[in-house]
Amino acid sequence: MSKAEGTPAAETAARLRAEIEQHNVRYYVYDDPSISDAEYDRLMRELQDLEAAHPELVTPESPTQRVGAAPVSAFGSVRHAVPMLSLGNAFDEEDVVAFDRRVTDTLRGAGLLGPAQQAEYFCELKLDGLAISLRYEDGRLVQAATRGDGQTGEDVTSNIRTIKAIPLQLSGPAPKVLEVRGEVLMNRADFEKLNAAQAKRDEKVFVNPRNAAAGSLRQLDPRITAKRPLRFFAYGWGEVRGLPGTQSGLFDEASAGAADASTLPEKSHGAMLDWLASLGLPVNVKHNHRATGAEGLMAFYAKVGALRPELPYDIDGVVYKVDSLPAQKLLGFVARAPRFALAHKFPAEEATTTLLDIEVQVGRTGAITPVARLKPVFVGGVTVTNATLHNEDEIRRKDVRIGDTVIVRRAGDVIPEVVGAVLEKRPADAREFVMPKACPVCGSAIERLEDETIARCTGGLFCAAQRKQTLWHAASRKALDIEGLGEKLVEQLVDSGRVKTLADLFSLRPLELVGLDRMGQKSADNLVEAIDKARAPALGRLLFALGIRHVGETTARDVARHFGTIEAIMDADEDALSSVPDVGPVVAGSIRRFFAEQHNRDVIDQLKAQGVQPVAEAVPEDTTLAGKTFVLTGTLPNWTREEASMRIQAAGGKVSGSVSKKTAYLVAGEDAGSKLTKAQELGVTVLDEDGLKELLGSS
């Protein structure tokens, strides 16, 4: 028994190894990770530090001596001609400076750098996908394998051949044998579409794009992989033999037993990637960069960090490689990783923490969003205490419960979100979330209509959370048409506390408006004059101004014409409301629920107290177009859509926003889109502006 065995350090090392290996299998074999990347990195670093302090604890079976997990049995095994090894990691500037110092000292000692010279590096993005080796023989793709444990990977040739970005035949003079190393990945937008499709089919959704890429490559049926939007970037090479015009040889950027680099077509890493690109292989040329010394490396790191949110795919850091291949050969390897390369990781975008509670927030339109209250966790460069859970269905789909250990993700400036729960750590007292019945801001009922994913507060004008949005809508041109009352002015009035209800607008005076941002005496006078004009709106405009769900301007006008007064509308039951043409049970129910809230009826009383008296909606004298529904699309040459709509309505017609079997005419202008196509499919009569004028002229 060695001195190390039986000690606390040995017991800790054994525990860490077992835990890391378990996570390796979950991630690499079953594509079902149970912890975040940050937590995995923490466990690995703890073991590395422990083994560095106690070298006698290092064993060949330790995860620190391996790159990944063994291949799954469902795929054939492929022995890599040249091992696919991992890189050492840097987490801060101090690690980068130390790396550059070691490289520089070694190269100067060997005479490859002068006393004042700095090392030259080739910098790349650290793509967050699945490492793949592609084997080409005489320019033809013959085999593809995953990294596996670095020595042996899984044969995924059939699946790789479905990725359109990967050439099946190289262009130009190709070596007898060329192993290309690179990353298979998935763009974030493609990932979101894939997950949405998976969820719609009640199939497994993926945690992140990398997990989706790995799962796609491990499909036993290549036809499934072919439907997945996978991409590929080459970043290195393995075996190279039989290069045209040279002697046969072997060189690998990550092989301790590599032969002389003179057998390769180029003398630098960057030039080699250019050569791979000339053969038709995808190389991330746009973001690759050369840098000098530690200062240049840190500048690249900062630049990419700022660019990261704009990239279409995920990265978790950058990679620095000594550019000169002879220098790489001299520097060699240590602990199964090259001395000439380093991965500099960004602050983790995923981390695990405890979900303390789930509360709801009310948006400007009344949308109710569940928000996770978290035990503080450092992720994506900041400490996160709150994260979005999107909606009630997402909480159910992810099976997230209060008390769970959850994975939190934050990418760039994107709002942090809860990715999912770590089910293995779920406590016995974990509680399911229940959507509240009342708005936490105003106490109004929360409703969620059938076939909708978003629950909403019904408070409308009364709810402080919705105040700015509802006031701005009420003042808009199609509602009360208060000219000069724009969104920024509404924000100033609400933020100052001067305006809390729609009725408060009608008590504004010029003197108190003067002095607001961009508001002089003349502007103040004009605004108050516009407000006074709005004291006698058409009943349909007032009804539309109230912001009732599902009640657009056309529906509001129809309801106003049918009932004649606001009091009659307020007292109508659902059956009476449903008797209005084109008002179905959804709209009728929405109007009825709105006026069932006493505070909404109070708004009407307050408006009356301020002298607001709606006038009955005029019934068109011309009824030639009565019962005809029009849809407008594209840009008309002379009329605006609003002007065209007013002329149609004046002739007794109706204007709708969508094409259906009930549509009588589609009026199409320039750049007409999908509405025109749908109208043609349904056999709807299509008019241009002249055709509309002719129709109106006949009336």
Sequence and secondary structure as in RCSB ss.txt:
>XXXX:A:sequence
MSKAEGTPAAETAARLRAEIEQHNVRYYVYDDPSISDAEYDRLMRELQDLEAAHPELVTPESPTQRVGAAPVSAF
GSVRHAVPMLSLGNAFDEEDVVAFDRRVTDTLRGAGLLGPAQQAEYFCELKLDGLAISLRYEDGRLVQAATRGDG
QTGEDVTSNIRTIKAIPLQLSGPAPKVLEVRGEVLMNRADFEKLNAAQAKRDEKVFVNPRNAAAGSLRQLDPRIT
AKRPLRFFAYGWGEVRGLPGTQSGLFDEASAGAADASTLPEKSHGAMLDWLASLGLPVNVKHNHRATGAEGLMAF
YAKVGALRPELPYDIDGVVYKVDSLPAQKLLGFVARAPRFALAHKFPAEEATTTLLDIEVQVGRTGAITPVARLK
PVFVGGVTVTNATLHNEDEIRRKDVRIGDTVIVRRAGDVIPEVVGAVLEKRPADAREFVMPKACPVCGSAIERLE
DETIARCTGGLFCAAQRKQTLWHAASRKALDIEGLGEKLVEQLVDSGRVKTLADLFSLRPLELVGLDRMGQKSAD
NLVEAIDKARAPALGRLLFALGIRHVGETTARDVARHFGTIEAIMDADEDALSSVPDVGPVVAGSIRRFFAEQHN
RDVIDQLKAQGVQPVAEAVPEDTTLAGKTFVLTGTLPNWTREEASMRIQAAGGKVSGSVSKKTAYLVAGEDAGSK
LTKAQELGVTVLDEDGLKELLGSS
>XXXX:A:secstr
  SSTTSHHHHHHHHHHHHHHHHHIIIIITS   S HHHHHHHHHHHHHHHHH GGG  TTSGGG SS    TTS
 EEE SS      EE SHHHHHHHHHHHHHHHHHTTSS TT   EEEEEEEE SEEEEEEEETTEEEEEEE TTS
SEEEB HHHHTT TTS SB  SS  SEEEEEEEEE  HHHHHHHHHHHHHTT    SSHHHHHHHHHT SSHHHH
HTS  EEEEEEEEEEE  TTS      TT TT   GGGSS SBHHHHHHHHHHTT  B TTT EEEEHHHHHHHH
HHHHHHHGGGSSS EEEEEEEESBHHHHHHH EETTEETTEEEEE S SEEEEEEEEEEEEE TTSEEEEEEEEE
EEEETTEEEEEEE  SHHHHHHHT  BT EEEEE  TTS  EEEEE GGG  TT B     SB TTT  BEE  T
T S EEES GGG GGGHHHHHHHHHSTTTT  TT  HHHHHHHHHTTS  SHHHHTT  HHHHTTSTT  HHHHH
HHHHHHHHTTS BHHHHHHHTT TT  HHHHHHHHHHH SHHHHHH  HHHHHTSTT  HHHHHHHHHHHHSHHH
HHHHHHHHHTT   B     S  TTTT EEEEESB SSS HHHHHHHHHHTT EEESS  TT  EEEE BT  HH
HHHHHHHT EEE HHHHHHHHHT 
